[in-house]
Amino acid sequence: MQSIFADIVGLLGTALVVGSFFLLQLERLNPKQLAYNLMNLSGAILLLISLCINFNLASFVIELFWIGASVVGIVKYFKREPAVAQA
């Protein structure tokens, strides 16, 4: 049962990370937008939760970096001037 939960959570995380990248390529998302960074952050966190049950060191490390990069993007978003941040 725990493995099924990990798979579902991991697949949701994968859908968010890959979906945000796909929407970026379709020019539906801007990499400076909050939505893009939140999708990446949420997906990476879900994948990290999944990896806590079905551990893989390489995947765990890359998700930590993905979370870090997403947090940097979110911080930069909120540091922008209000008129620019809403664009």
Backbone torsions as a table, in degrees:
resi	resn	phi	psi	omega
1	MET	NA	-40.2	179.8
2	GLN	-64.2	-36.9	179.9
3	SER	-67.5	-38.0	178.0
4	ILE	-65.0	-42.4	177.4
5	PHE	-59.4	-45.8	179.9
6	ALA	-61.8	-40.1	179.1
7	ASP	-65.5	-42.9	-179.7
8	ILE	-65.4	-46.2	179.4
9	VAL	-62.6	-43.7	179.3
10	GLY	-63.4	-39.9	178.5
11	LEU	-67.6	-37.7	175.5
12	LEU	-63.4	-42.2	177.3
13	GLY	-62.5	-43.7	178.3
14	THR	-62.0	-42.0	179.1
15	ALA	-60.8	-40.2	179.4
16	LEU	-67.6	-46.6	-177.7
17	VAL	-67.0	-48.8	-179.6
18	VAL	-69.3	-38.3	178.5
19	GLY	-62.1	-42.0	178.8
20	SER	-65.3	-38.9	178.1
21	PHE	-66.3	-41.8	179.3
22	PHE	-63.6	-44.3	178.1
23	LEU	-64.4	-33.1	175.6
24	LEU	-63.7	-44.4	-179.8
25	GLN	-66.8	-30.1	177.3
26	LEU	-83.7	1.4	-178.9
27	GLU	60.7	33.0	174.3
28	ARG	-91.6	-20.3	177.3
29	LEU	-125.7	149.1	175.0
30	ASN	-105.2	132.5	-177.6
31	PRO	-63.5	-13.9	177.7
32	LYS	-92.1	-4.1	179.8
33	GLN	-77.9	153.1	178.0
34	LEU	-64.8	-39.4	-177.2
35	ALA	-58.1	-43.3	-179.7
36	TYR	-60.5	-47.9	-178.2
37	ASN	-69.1	-35.3	177.7
38	LEU	-68.8	-37.3	176.8
39	MET	-63.6	-43.8	178.6
40	ASN	-64.8	-44.2	180.0
41	LEU	-62.9	-47.4	-179.5
42	SER	-62.3	-44.0	179.1
43	GLY	-62.9	-43.1	-179.9
44	ALA	-65.6	-38.8	178.2
45	ILE	-65.0	-43.4	177.8
46	LEU	-62.4	-41.5	177.6
47	LEU	-64.3	-38.2	178.5
48	LEU	-64.2	-40.7	176.7
49	ILE	-61.1	-45.4	178.1
50	SER	-59.2	-40.4	-178.5
51	LEU	-71.1	-20.8	175.9
52	CYS	-69.2	-23.0	178.7
53	ILE	-94.6	-46.6	176.8
54	ASN	-113.4	83.5	-169.0
55	PHE	-72.0	139.0	172.6
56	ASN	-146.2	114.8	-172.3
57	LEU	-58.5	-47.6	-177.7
58	ALA	-61.2	-44.0	178.9
59	SER	-67.2	-38.5	178.5
60	PHE	-60.8	-45.2	-178.8
61	VAL	-64.8	-44.2	-179.1
62	ILE	-65.5	-34.3	177.4
63	GLU	-68.0	-34.7	175.2
64	LEU	-61.5	-43.8	177.5
65	PHE	-66.3	-37.9	179.5
66	TRP	-64.0	-40.3	176.7
67	ILE	-64.2	-44.7	179.1
68	GLY	-59.7	-45.5	-179.8
69	ALA	-64.8	-39.3	178.7
70	SER	-65.8	-40.9	178.1
71	VAL	-63.3	-41.2	176.7
72	VAL	-59.0	-44.7	179.1
73	GLY	-62.4	-40.1	179.5
74	ILE	-67.8	-43.4	178.3
75	VAL	-61.8	-44.8	178.8
76	LYS	-62.1	-37.6	178.6
77	TYR	-59.2	-46.8	-177.1
78	PHE	-77.0	-16.2	176.7
79	LYS	-85.1	-14.9	178.6
80	ARG	-67.6	160.6	175.7
81	GLU	-64.7	146.9	-175.3
82	PRO	-52.7	-41.3	-179.1
83	ALA	-65.0	-37.7	-179.9
84	VAL	-75.6	-39.3	-176.6
85	ALA	-63.0	-29.5	-178.2
86	GLN	-84.9	-11.9	-178.7
87	ALA	-69.1	NA	NA
